[in-house]
Structure formats: structure tokens, C-alpha cells
Amino acid sequence: MRRAISFLSADKLSDLFLQIIWLNSQKKQLLCLIKSKF
């Protein structure tokens, strides 16, 4: 049981980590677009 619970929590953490990375990349793309326009 403990292994399954830790696996699930690790999976959620990795999902959160991926979301944060994705958001950061989106921000960088937006900044690049803004810089290229001005």
C-alpha cells in the first residue's frame, strides 16, 4: 500500500513539475514575442 501511495504522490508532483515547466516556457515565448514587436 505504501508504495502505491508514494507512487501516486510522486506522479502528482511530476505533473505539477511539468505544468510549471510548461508555464515557464509559455512566459518565455510571450516575452520573446513582446521583445520582437518592440
N, C-alpha and C positions, 0 to 999 in steps of 0.2 A: 504493500500500500504506500509506504513512504516514498518508494522510488517513483511511483506513478504521480504522486502529488508534486514531488520535486521536478519531475519532467514537465508537468503541466505549467508550473510556475515559471520554469526556465523558458518554455515555449512562449508564454505571455511576455516575458521580459525581452525575448528576442524579437517578438512582434513590435513591441514598443520601441526597441532599439532601431529596427528597420524604419519605423514611422518617423523617428527623429532624424535619421539619416536622410530620408526622402524629403522631409520638410526643409532641412538644411540645403539640400541640392536645389529645391524649388526656390528658396530665398536667393541663392547664388545666381540662378538663372534670371530671376527678376532683376537683381542688381546689375547683371551684365546687360540686360535689355535697356534698363534705365540709363546706364552709362553710355551705351551705344547711341541712344537717342539724343543725348545732350552733348 
